[in-house]
Amino acid sequence: MGLLRTSFRPPREICAVRAIVRHRQSLTQLASQAIEHMRKSLDQMNLHLHHVISDIAGETGLRILDAIVNGERDVRKMAKLRDRRIRSSEKTLMKALTQIADRDQEITRRTEALEGHAEAGSAAPEASKALKARGLSAAWLESQRHEYYRLFGVDLTAIDGIGIGTLQTLATEVGPNLSRFRSAAAFTSRAGLTSQQEISGGKLLRSKTAKNKNRVAYALRMAASALLRSRSALGDEFRRLRTKLGAPKAITAMARRLGCLIYNLITRRTEFDPRQLPRKQERYQQRHHRRIVREAAEMGYDLIPKAAQPMSAGA
């Protein structure tokens, strides 16, 4: 009857690559669990290391697991970490360690098959910052930047805090087309970054952000946390929020801010301009000042700037 709004579900090709990305994230995250869960984790990661090494908590096993957690993906380098007393050969270890690399290749293949929003023949603008990620080469990161520019139609890595990992999560969880959401508020609400209000009798009882395990929200929170040491306008905004609200609430608020910014850039097909942020902050301060002056006038007071106040006789 048209009375209910349909829920969001990504297209089939997005769901396919999303499953692989989620599986890959599980591979790297579960590897850092406690020793008593290592065997189960390795089975879930599709790594057969414990079938060729009797004690994965031994010297060789921990060396290889540490290398995986630290971002190492070269199976030859990891195979050379074996202790000389291990019976399994380097070739056997390499075969057991090729699962994550296979997932990366599959993600790249499926991502390249997705329809992009950049104009045909257009190249990504020059990178505004150096992309870094542990265990990944600068050349590979640059190639991924161009690929996600093709998908989204804008270079989102120009936003401080946003890296390739954030874009991969965004592209594989909701897809490159965000116009399916009616507004930036709808997009951030779907990600679980909007506070839920409990109202009774027209009175607000409680307002808080619900706990969720949405991967887009997690990626945006990680991007927001990276702004703590940023010298940009976004970094300044995050530090002000952190001082005012505390770290947890500030991270959520800044993650929502980044989500709205990403939505507007993608749907409007406009490149990120960091010069606009200080201007918006200045306009906000001007509006805040006008509101204070207006409220003071309504109460019968005239505000005098501190610099214009007359000096006291004893000064």
Backbone torsions as a table, in degrees:
resi	resn	phi	psi	omega
1	MET	NA	-1.6	-179.8
2	GLY	78.1	16.2	-178.1
3	LEU	-90.4	-18.3	-178.3
4	LEU	-111.7	138.7	177.7
5	ARG	-86.2	130.5	-178.1
6	THR	-67.9	146.1	177.7
7	SER	-80.1	159.9	-177.3
8	PHE	-82.6	134.2	171.0
9	ARG	-140.2	126.6	-178.9
10	PRO	-63.7	158.3	175.8
11	PRO	-60.2	165.1	-175.1
12	ARG	-60.4	-40.6	-178.2
13	GLU	-68.2	-30.7	176.2
14	ILE	-69.8	-41.2	178.7
15	CYS	-61.1	-35.3	-179.0
16	ALA	-66.2	-49.1	-179.4
17	VAL	-72.9	-27.0	177.0
18	ARG	-63.1	-40.9	179.9
19	ALA	-62.5	-38.5	-179.7
20	ILE	-69.9	-41.7	179.4
21	VAL	-64.1	-42.4	177.9
22	ARG	-62.5	-39.4	178.2
23	HIS	-65.1	-40.4	179.5
24	ARG	-65.8	-39.6	177.9
25	GLN	-63.7	-36.3	176.5
26	SER	-65.9	-34.7	179.7
27	LEU	-60.3	-44.8	-175.3
28	THR	-83.0	-31.0	-178.1
29	GLN	-78.5	-41.0	-177.2
30	LEU	-71.2	-16.3	-178.3
31	ALA	-69.1	-15.1	-177.1
32	SER	-99.6	12.0	179.9
33	GLN	-75.0	175.7	-177.0
34	ALA	-63.4	159.2	-174.4
35	ILE	-60.7	-38.1	-177.0
36	GLU	-67.4	-14.6	178.2
37	HIS	-106.7	6.1	-174.6
38	MET	-62.9	-43.3	-177.1
39	ARG	-63.3	-44.3	178.7
40	LYS	-64.6	-39.3	179.5
41	SER	-63.7	-42.9	-179.2
42	LEU	-64.5	-35.1	175.2
43	ASP	-64.1	-42.5	179.4
44	GLN	-67.2	-30.7	179.9
45	MET	-82.8	-3.1	-178.5
46	ASN	61.9	29.8	173.9
47	LEU	-103.9	129.0	-175.3
48	HIS	-101.0	32.3	-177.0
49	LEU	-62.8	-39.2	-176.0
50	HIS	-74.7	-7.3	175.4
51	HIS	-86.3	-17.6	-179.5
52	VAL	-112.8	-10.9	175.2
53	ILE	-123.5	121.7	-174.6
54	SER	-66.6	-35.5	-177.6
55	ASP	-123.5	97.7	-178.7
56	ILE	-74.0	-12.3	175.3
57	ALA	-90.2	4.0	178.1
58	GLY	-80.8	-170.4	-174.5
59	GLU	-63.0	-47.7	-178.8
60	THR	-67.9	-44.9	-179.0
61	GLY	-60.3	-45.4	-179.3
62	LEU	-68.9	-34.5	176.3
63	ARG	-60.4	-47.2	-177.3
64	ILE	-69.3	-41.4	178.7
65	LEU	-63.8	-41.1	176.7
66	ASP	-62.0	-39.4	179.2
67	ALA	-64.8	-39.7	178.8
68	ILE	-64.7	-45.7	-179.6
69	VAL	-62.7	-34.9	-179.2
70	ASN	-80.3	3.4	174.3
71	GLY	98.4	3.9	179.7
72	GLU	-70.8	131.5	-179.7
73	ARG	-125.7	-2.7	179.7
74	ASP	-82.0	108.6	-175.6
75	VAL	-66.2	-27.0	178.6
76	ARG	-67.1	-41.9	178.5
77	LYS	-65.9	-40.9	-179.7
78	MET	-69.0	-35.8	179.3
79	ALA	-65.7	-29.8	179.1
80	LYS	-73.3	-8.0	177.3
81	LEU	-79.1	-6.6	-178.7
82	ARG	-63.5	143.4	175.6
83	ASP	-75.1	149.8	-176.7
84	ARG	-64.8	-18.3	-179.8
85	ARG	-84.8	-8.1	178.5
86	ILE	-71.6	132.1	-177.8
87	ARG	-76.4	-32.3	-179.0
88	SER	-66.6	138.4	-178.8
89	SER	-77.7	167.6	177.3
90	GLU	-62.4	-35.6	179.9
91	LYS	-63.1	-40.4	179.0
92	THR	-66.4	-41.4	178.2
93	LEU	-64.5	-40.6	179.2
94	MET	-61.1	-40.0	179.8
95	LYS	-64.8	-35.7	-179.4
96	ALA	-75.0	-18.0	-173.8
97	LEU	-105.2	8.2	-175.4
98	THR	-89.2	1.1	-174.1
99	GLN	-67.3	-44.4	-178.6
100	ILE	-65.0	-41.1	178.4
101	ALA	-61.1	-37.3	177.6
102	ASP	-64.2	-39.0	178.8
103	ARG	-64.6	-39.8	178.7
104	ASP	-61.8	-43.5	179.5
105	GLN	-64.4	-38.7	179.6
106	GLU	-67.7	-38.9	177.6
107	ILE	-63.0	-44.4	-180.0
108	THR	-62.6	-42.8	-178.8
109	ARG	-63.5	-44.6	-178.4
110	ARG	-72.2	-34.3	178.7
111	THR	-66.0	-41.0	179.5
112	GLU	-65.7	-22.4	179.8
113	ALA	-82.7	-11.1	-179.5
114	LEU	-74.0	149.9	179.1
115	GLU	-76.6	129.3	-179.2
116	GLY	-94.5	170.4	-178.7
117	HIS	-115.0	-0.8	176.3
118	ALA	-77.0	149.6	178.4
119	GLU	-64.7	145.2	-177.5
120	ALA	-58.7	130.5	178.2
121	GLY	83.5	-6.2	-179.6
122	SER	-79.0	141.4	-179.8
123	ALA	-105.3	152.7	179.1
124	ALA	-65.2	142.7	177.7
125	PRO	-64.2	165.7	-179.5
126	GLU	-61.7	138.8	-177.7
127	ALA	-62.1	134.6	-179.5
128	SER	-88.2	-10.8	179.7
129	LYS	-154.4	160.1	178.6
130	ALA	-81.8	127.4	179.0
131	LEU	-87.5	132.5	-179.2
132	LYS	-134.6	141.7	174.6
133	ALA	-156.5	135.6	-176.3
134	ARG	-61.9	129.9	177.0
135	GLY	82.4	0.4	-178.0
136	LEU	-120.5	138.0	-176.9
137	SER	-77.7	155.9	179.0
138	ALA	-64.2	-35.4	179.8
139	ALA	-65.0	-41.4	179.3
140	TRP	-66.8	-41.8	178.7
141	LEU	-62.5	-39.2	179.0
142	GLU	-66.5	-39.5	177.3
143	SER	-64.1	-36.9	177.5
144	GLN	-69.0	-34.5	177.0
145	ARG	-61.1	-43.3	178.5
146	HIS	-66.1	-37.5	-179.0
147	GLU	-66.7	-42.5	-179.8
148	TYR	-75.3	-23.5	170.5
149	TYR	-65.5	-40.2	177.8
150	ARG	-62.7	-39.1	-178.2
151	LEU	-71.5	-50.5	-173.0
152	PHE	-87.4	-22.5	-178.1
153	GLY	85.7	-5.1	176.6
154	VAL	-139.9	157.5	178.8
155	ASP	-91.9	95.4	-177.0
156	LEU	-76.8	-14.5	178.3
157	THR	-70.5	-10.2	176.3
158	ALA	-69.3	-17.9	177.8
159	ILE	-79.4	129.1	178.8
160	ASP	-61.0	135.5	-179.8
161	GLY	94.4	-21.6	-177.8
162	ILE	-90.2	122.3	178.8
163	GLY	-121.9	-172.7	-177.9
164	ILE	-64.5	-37.4	179.3
165	GLY	-61.3	-39.7	177.6
166	THR	-63.7	-42.8	-179.1
167	LEU	-68.3	-36.1	178.2
168	GLN	-64.0	-43.2	177.9
169	THR	-63.8	-43.9	-179.3
170	LEU	-63.2	-44.6	-176.4
171	ALA	-68.6	-34.1	-174.9
172	THR	-94.0	-12.4	178.3
173	GLU	-95.0	-42.1	-177.9
174	VAL	-122.1	-14.4	179.8
175	GLY	91.9	168.1	-177.3
176	PRO	-78.0	-10.5	-177.2
177	ASN	-103.1	102.3	-179.6
178	LEU	-93.5	-0.1	-179.8
179	SER	-69.0	-10.0	176.9
180	ARG	-69.8	-19.8	172.4
181	PHE	-88.0	136.2	-173.4
182	ARG	-70.5	-20.9	-178.6
183	SER	-161.3	169.7	175.9
184	ALA	-63.8	-34.4	178.5
185	ALA	-64.5	-37.9	178.2
186	ALA	-66.9	-37.8	179.3
187	PHE	-65.5	-48.0	-179.6
188	THR	-70.0	-28.4	175.9
189	SER	-67.9	-40.2	178.2
190	ARG	-64.2	-32.1	178.4
191	ALA	-78.5	-7.9	178.6
192	GLY	82.2	27.8	-178.7
193	LEU	-106.0	4.4	-179.7
194	THR	-103.3	136.9	-178.7
195	SER	-68.4	144.4	177.4
196	GLN	-102.1	128.8	-176.3
197	GLN	-105.1	134.6	175.1
198	GLU	-105.4	116.0	-175.4
199	ILE	-121.3	133.8	177.3
200	SER	-136.6	123.1	-180.0
201	GLY	63.7	30.7	-179.3
202	GLY	77.3	6.8	-179.3
203	LYS	-111.8	133.0	179.8
204	LEU	-75.7	116.2	-179.9
205	LEU	-89.9	-41.4	-175.9
206	ARG	-156.6	145.3	176.9
207	SER	-142.4	114.4	179.7
208	LYS	-155.6	159.5	178.1
209	THR	-83.8	126.1	-178.4
210	ALA	-69.0	145.6	176.5
211	LYS	-71.6	135.7	179.4
212	ASN	-152.4	166.4	180.0
213	LYS	-115.6	29.9	179.2
214	ASN	-64.5	128.6	-174.9
215	ARG	-72.1	-30.4	176.0
216	VAL	-66.3	-42.8	177.8
217	ALA	-62.0	-41.0	179.3
218	TYR	-63.3	-43.8	-179.7
219	ALA	-64.1	-40.5	179.9
220	LEU	-70.8	-33.3	175.9
221	ARG	-66.8	-39.5	176.8
222	MET	-64.0	-40.0	177.5
223	ALA	-65.0	-39.0	178.4
224	ALA	-65.4	-40.3	179.9
225	SER	-63.5	-31.1	-179.7
226	ALA	-70.1	-11.2	-178.6
227	LEU	-82.6	-4.6	-174.7
228	LEU	-58.2	-39.4	-177.8
229	ARG	-103.9	8.8	-179.5
230	SER	-74.7	141.1	178.4
231	ARG	-92.6	11.0	-177.6
232	SER	-86.1	175.7	176.9
233	ALA	-64.7	-34.8	176.8
234	LEU	-65.6	-37.9	176.7
235	GLY	-63.8	-41.6	177.3
236	ASP	-63.0	-41.5	179.8
237	GLU	-64.0	-41.0	-179.7
238	PHE	-66.0	-40.8	179.9
239	ARG	-66.5	-35.7	176.1
240	ARG	-64.9	-43.2	177.9
241	LEU	-64.3	-37.8	-179.3
242	ARG	-64.7	-39.2	178.3
243	THR	-68.8	-37.0	-175.8
244	LYS	-80.8	-42.9	-172.0
245	LEU	-105.8	-18.1	-170.5
246	GLY	94.4	160.4	-172.8
247	ALA	-61.1	-50.7	-175.6
248	PRO	-59.6	-48.5	-179.0
249	LYS	-68.1	-35.6	179.8
250	ALA	-66.1	-39.0	179.0
251	ILE	-63.2	-43.6	178.4
252	THR	-64.8	-44.4	179.9
253	ALA	-63.0	-40.7	-179.5
254	MET	-72.5	-32.8	176.1
255	ALA	-64.2	-40.1	176.1
256	ARG	-64.9	-39.0	177.8
257	ARG	-60.5	-44.3	178.6
258	LEU	-66.5	-38.1	178.5
259	GLY	-62.6	-43.2	177.4
260	CYS	-64.7	-39.7	179.5
261	LEU	-64.0	-44.2	179.1
262	ILE	-63.9	-43.4	179.6
263	TYR	-59.6	-46.9	-177.6
264	ASN	-65.5	-39.1	-179.8
265	LEU	-65.9	-41.9	-176.5
266	ILE	-72.1	-46.2	-176.4
267	THR	-71.1	-30.0	-179.5
268	ARG	-94.4	-6.5	-180.0
269	ARG	55.7	46.6	178.0
270	THR	-119.8	140.4	178.8
271	GLU	-75.7	152.6	-179.5
272	PHE	-70.3	128.8	178.4
273	ASP	-119.0	102.8	-177.2
274	PRO	-64.0	-17.5	179.6
275	ARG	-70.9	-19.5	179.9
276	GLN	-74.0	-25.9	-176.4
277	LEU	-66.4	-47.9	176.3
278	PRO	-60.9	-33.9	178.3
279	ARG	-65.4	-41.4	178.5
280	LYS	-65.2	-39.2	178.4
281	GLN	-64.7	-39.5	178.6
282	GLU	-65.5	-41.6	178.1
283	ARG	-64.5	-36.7	177.4
284	TYR	-63.5	-43.4	178.9
285	GLN	-64.0	-37.2	177.7
286	GLN	-65.7	-43.5	177.7
287	ARG	-63.5	-39.9	178.5
288	HIS	-62.5	-40.8	-180.0
289	HIS	-66.2	-43.9	179.6
290	ARG	-63.1	-37.3	179.4
291	ARG	-65.6	-41.4	179.0
292	ILE	-64.4	-42.7	179.1
293	VAL	-62.9	-42.0	-180.0
294	ARG	-64.2	-44.6	179.9
295	GLU	-64.5	-39.2	177.7
296	ALA	-63.6	-40.3	179.8
297	ALA	-65.4	-37.2	178.4
298	GLU	-65.2	-27.0	179.1
299	MET	-92.4	2.2	176.1
300	GLY	88.2	20.4	-179.5
301	TYR	-113.2	151.4	172.5
302	ASP	-113.9	126.4	179.8
303	LEU	-88.2	132.5	179.3
304	ILE	-116.3	125.7	177.5
305	PRO	-54.7	144.1	-176.5
306	LYS	-59.1	-39.1	-177.9
307	ALA	-66.8	-23.4	-176.8
308	ALA	-93.0	-3.5	-179.3
309	GLN	-69.4	140.6	178.1
310	PRO	-68.8	146.2	-179.1
311	MET	-77.0	146.9	179.5
312	SER	-71.8	162.7	-176.0
313	ALA	-64.6	-29.8	-177.9
314	GLY	-87.1	0.6	-177.0
315	ALA	-77.9	NA	NA
